[in-house]
Amino acid sequence: MALKITANSWFTHRYIIVDSAGVGFRETVAMGSELRFTFSQIDLVLLSPDNWLSFQVGQEVFRLPVRPDKPDHKQLMDVLVSETTRTVR
């Protein structure tokens, strides 16, 4: 089962997908491709006070706005944190 959050604006297309293989992330202004990471590659997951979900892989930080009050957003965040914690190197 894959969980997905889409956060598009006028100029930016963003989404995060969490599935059994890991995380897919895309943030594009015009064209781009999805980046894929295993849970063990993720060093840190944060939720800011203004509801931006961020995760760090190496020196790069990926972020998108979320709505923790929405059940599907909360479920994705819970799975991301639990799977990342479970696969700590």
N, C-alpha and C positions, 0 to 999 in steps of 0.2 A: 504494500500500500504506500503510495506517495502522498505527501502533504505539501501544499504549495501556498505561498503568499505572493500576491502580485501587488506592486506599489508603483503605479505609473503616474507620471505627471505630464504636463504639456510637452516637455522635451525629452524626458528620460523614461526608459522602459526598464523596470527592475522586477526581479522575482527571485525567490529562494524556493528550492525543492528539497525536501528531506525524504529519503527513501532508505531501504535496507542497505544499499551500497554506500551511502554517504550523503553529501550535500552538493546540489547544483546551484550556482549563483550566476545571475546575469544582470549587468547594468550597462545600458547602451544609450547613446544619444542618437546615433544613426544606425550603424551596423555593429555587430559584434557576435561573440559566441559565448556559450555557456561554459563556465569554469566548473570543474568537478573536483571534489575533495573527499577523501575518506574521513571518517570521524577521528581517526588517530592523527591526522594531519592538523586538526584544529587545536590551537594552543589555548584559546580563550573565547568565551562567549559572555557578552554583556548586554544588559538592557538599560538604556539611559533614562533619566527622569522624564525626558520628553518623548519617550517611547520609540527610540531608534534601537533596533536589534543590530548588534555588531558581533562579528567573529573574526579572529585573527588566525592567519595561516602564515607562519614565518614572519616576515617583515610587513606583510600586507594586511590591511584591515578592510573588511567588506561590511557594508551597512545598508539597512533599509528601514523605513518607518513601519511600525506594526501597531495593531490595536489589541492590547492584551485582554480587553473586555469581550472580544469576539472568540467564541469557542475554537474555531479552526486555527486562529493565530496562536492561542494559548496552547493548543495541542501540539502544533509544530514546534513552538519554543520549548515545551516540556520534553519532547522527543529529542530535539537537538541537544539540550543540556544533558539529558540522561545518557544518550549514546556517546556523547563526547566524554563524559565523565567515566563511563564504563570502559572506554578504550584508551584511558590515559597510558601514555608510554612509560 
